[in-house]
Amino acid sequence: MRRIFIVILGLTLCAGSSVSADGGPMNYKNCTDLLKDYPRGVSMSILVARASGAENEPDSYNLNKAKDLDGDGAACEDAAKKKQKCKGLQD
């Protein structure tokens, strides 16, 4: 029974899901890895999510806060989408 559990745990970790082994959010190495699971990036609140186009995932954001290079409350957000939203507001 223990061997089966270890094999299943190993396969789960190798599959590369967006949650850690304990079931919580994951700290990604870089934005490329984060964007595989969250294509629009992650944000700290629903208000930031609406403004940036990122997904509202506060727990994932807090673990990946260092990837929020512009300090707007969204990490690894899609720059093109953000640029389009800003352009639309200027018109």
Residue pairs with C-beta under 8 A, 6 or more apart in sequence:
9 21
12 21
13 21
17 26
17 37
18 25
18 26
18 37
18 38
18 60
19 25
19 26
20 26
20 27
24 59
25 57
25 59
25 60
25 62
25 63
26 37
26 60
26 63
27 63
27 64
28 34
28 37
28 64
28 67
30 67
31 41
31 67
31 75
31 76
34 41
34 42
34 60
34 64
34 67
34 75
34 76
35 41
35 76
38 54
38 55
38 57
38 60
38 76
39 78
40 53
40 54
40 55
40 77
40 78
40 81
41 52
41 53
41 54
41 55
41 74
41 75
41 76
41 77
41 78
42 54
42 55
42 56
42 57
42 60
42 61
42 64
42 74
42 75
42 76
43 49
43 52
43 54
43 55
43 56
43 57
43 58
43 61
43 73
43 74
43 75
43 77
44 58
44 61
44 62
44 73
44 74
45 56
45 58
45 73
46 56
48 54
48 56
48 72
48 73
48 74
49 55
49 56
49 74
51 72
51 74
51 85
52 72
52 73
52 74
52 77
52 81
52 82
52 85
53 77
53 78
53 81
53 82
53 85
54 74
54 75
54 76
54 77
54 78
61 68
61 73
61 74
61 75
64 75
64 76
65 75
67 75
67 76
68 74
68 75
68 76
